[in-house]
Amino acid sequence: MSGEVDPRNRLNDLTGREWTYALRSVITTRYPTSGPEGYAHDLRRAHPSPKPPQLIAELVRFFTRRDGHVLDPFAGVGGTLLACSLEGRTAVGVDLSPSYAEIYAAVCERLALAPQTYVVGDSRGLAGLPAVAARPFDLILTDPPYAAMQAREKTGERKKRGQGAATPFTASPDDLGNLGYWEFLGELRRVIEGALACLRPRGHLVLFTKDLQPTPEHHNMLHADITTTLREVPGLEYRGYRIWHDQSLNLYPFGYPFAFVANQQHQFILIFRYMPQG
């Protein structure tokens, strides 16, 4: 394949070879958490699930062109914003937590990066935020707090280390991470519908999620239920998923010696495209 960018390519700045590599269905990583490649992980780890900026950067490169504009309605400690700074994109992040905003500012100072726009607020009111409404976004890239997963007591390695206490994202009753499973799905749809009003036509939504362990009442394949829920949003087309395999996670003998309980070392990266009618 050519080493040049095809002039018909309006999605990104990738060559054919780079495009092909970006289509692999499984991303396997073991990112360092210290030194320059840790991107101040010692600060970002105050969040229960900080995403590596290098991983986010790969997604930003595929779904935007240089100078693209990205929205993260669940910004956390700013993994998406950091990736956009590294890749020459602009971004707006929104989160309920003032402490996460402060951590993001401290990370930018340490890394000598100009901070992107970070708004402390509720993403259910995106349209009312001037920074969000200023101009259309090319990409919505986010990692929502899924259905009280972090609000539960920990098992496995963390419990073994005496770190088994629940680690909710915030104590706010407005936090989607403190909602029950089905209520979470409804509120996530509400947030995404509001975000799509700020997304240009043919832009993409890329969303991280992780399944919960099944129960007798439900399979708890959250990635499937999120997909089903968001496919009901007018104009939003599901385009598939990629799997992030995080090799830095330790294995633990869940269920031993009585029953199968999977170690979940992966997350789903769900990909949608916004194709409004008219």
Order of alpha helices (4+ residues) and beta strands (2+ residues): alpha-beta-alpha-alpha-beta-alpha-beta-alpha-beta-alpha-beta-alpha-alpha-beta-alpha-beta-beta
